[in-house]
């Protein structure tokens, strides 16, 4: 456990052993073969998605299910985009504030819990942590009534609130673990200079937290973007995020139009995939801190 | 007199020292207190009422307490027992699948290898995709049609001469839920691989060298040196995957339908009850899920908490 937790909250490079030199051995060739086989298996859904999304309606015969399209058409892509783009815009409006606010709250909490040891600090931390493991089904009914009672409108505003509140545990965890590794002397020096806690936070701690902020922002961005559970309970197809719109698109019609829904699935996944490709190290950082979370 | 003043000053200092951090924490503490713990209690209270109709849900008809009746009814019903059986099946397959494949990938990638980054990125990418999006593709793959009508994986099996492998996937009443575990394994094996790989990389090279110098065979090296070092990571992976599995919902909604008997699990039941304005039963299912998850998570949190202290 410890090995992983200590890494939490910073970008992670899993490292790489020096590439081997010399001739191919039987063992190594075998290893490559197995690895390549797994690559093929993992990429099967990607092939299916791309091929199906470029097929026209006349190309849906089951006998040709795995074949390339007879005629390549972008009609599905156009339909999917016009259906999903309003929901994608709403998802952006929801995810950006949700990620920013929860990163800020998490950073405050993490700082306090890592530095100021008040009696019961550990217990408070564990109690907060438990909040990220609970199945949200166990609060959903009264949560619905509470959000309604508070007068928060269904859709984007409700979802921002929920992602912020239920993001507190994981963001606190990531920042706390990161701040644990900040040298105590740095904080002490500021205190000796007479800086209060807030000023220490603003001038010393915040500037060195950039990597953790990226990790947390990416984590919150990804989980809010991919969320379906809150979406289905707190929004409708008129005001909901892209997961809900995609699910309605794919499951709505009696006759499933796989071409359109597969193109839609790619549109819905593109932002998180881009983040993964471009900021992989930070993405990993969030994943690893997940080792005391889910 | 002097001691009293000093004591008062001491108290004031203690309050000030604890006060500032508490003030900063307060917004989050209140939010977590209300939204997690307060609502867990509120939910448990609703689960002990006869709030089963739309009129009651909207407050137009009164509700009365029924104690644990809803729980007894649920746990006694064949329908809900089927959900629990499905949950166990799904969890076992999901856990075994991700642990075996994740470990195998990490093990294959641990030794020096050209193109390691490429393999790693491919294996891990499904993790960045939502269950809803991957469910679209997997529903196509897990199409239950067979023979002439076959599409998806069943068609692929025919094409490579493995006709015998054709089956009706998630439409099988008793083990259909296992088919839903396949995409889940596809999505999270890479995550388990990353955990194990970080574990492998965390083991000091000297430890391996020392074992080799001592003449330990490859198997002994793993058995006595590497496995013990990896076991905390294996535990983390089990906990994370296990508790994700207990909350399974998105994939089932995306591939199957909430009303489908063969793929229902407690999280889906909860949604169905809620949609039918049966708030009492929805709340009861939620609390049952919470208890199941807590049985797994609480000992783990206590355990890591103790380790942190050491």
Interface residues (C-beta under 8 A of the other chain):
Chain A: X1 X2 X3 X4 X5 X7 X12 X14 X15 X16 X17 X18 X19 X20 X28 X31 X32 X34 X35 X38 X39 X42 X43 X44 X45 X48 X49 X52 X62 X63 X65 X66 X105 X108 X109 X111 X112 X113 X115 X116 X118 X119 X122 X124 X126 X127 X128 X129 X130 X131 X133 X134 X135 X136 X137 X138 X139 X140 X141 X142 X143 X146 X165 X166 X168 X169 X172 X196 X197 X198 X222 X225 X226 X227 X228 X229 X232 X233 X243 X246 X247 X250 X251 X258 X261 X262 X264 X265 X266 X268 X269 X272 X273 X275 X276 X277 X280 X283 X284 X287 X288 X290 X291 X292 X293 X294
Chain B: X17 X18 X20 X21 X22 X24 X25 X27 X28 X29 X31 X32 X34 X35 X36 X37 X39 X40 X42 X43 X46 X105 X108 X109 X110 X111 X112 X113 X114 X116 X117 X119 X120 X121 X122 X123 X124 X125 X126 X127 X128 X129 X130 X131 X132 X133 X134 X135 X136 X137 X138 X139 X140 X141 X145 X148 X149 X150 X151 X152 X155 X156 X159 X186 X191 X194 X195 X197 X198 X199 X201 X202 X232 X233 X235 X236 X237 X239 X240 X243 X244 X246 X247 X249 X250 X253 X254 X257 X266 X267 X270 X271 X274 X279 X282 X283 X285 X286 X287 X289 X290 X293 X297 X298 X301 X302 X304 X305 X307 X308 X309
